[in-house]
Amino acid sequence: MNNINKFIVVGLIFIAGIVSFISGQFIIATVLFASAAIYSNIVTRVKINS
């Protein structure tokens, strides 16, 4: 998976979190925001290490 695909995945998870937050599903939104942050951190560390 190249960098563009990784950033698209992070962006889609983040947008899904925003939609969940607006619709009132706060627990799901929290999980989505956390997973986007963790995945983004993993992608950044892999990019720095390589």
ChimeraX attribute file (.defattr): number of C-alpha atoms within 10 A of each C-alpha:
attribute: neighborCount
match mode: 1-to-1
recipient: residues
	/A:1	5
	/A:2	6
	/A:3	11
	/A:4	9
	/A:5	10
	/A:6	14
	/A:7	15
	/A:8	11
	/A:9	15
	/A:10	21
	/A:11	14
	/A:12	14
	/A:13	21
	/A:14	19
	/A:15	16
	/A:16	17
	/A:17	24
	/A:18	18
	/A:19	13
	/A:20	17
	/A:21	17
	/A:22	11
	/A:23	10
	/A:24	11
	/A:25	13
	/A:26	14
	/A:27	12
	/A:28	14
	/A:29	22
	/A:30	15
	/A:31	13
	/A:32	22
	/A:33	20
	/A:34	15
	/A:35	16
	/A:36	22
	/A:37	15
	/A:38	13
	/A:39	17
	/A:40	17
	/A:41	12
	/A:42	12
	/A:43	15
	/A:44	12
	/A:45	11
	/A:46	10
	/A:47	10
	/A:48	8
	/A:49	6
	/A:50	5
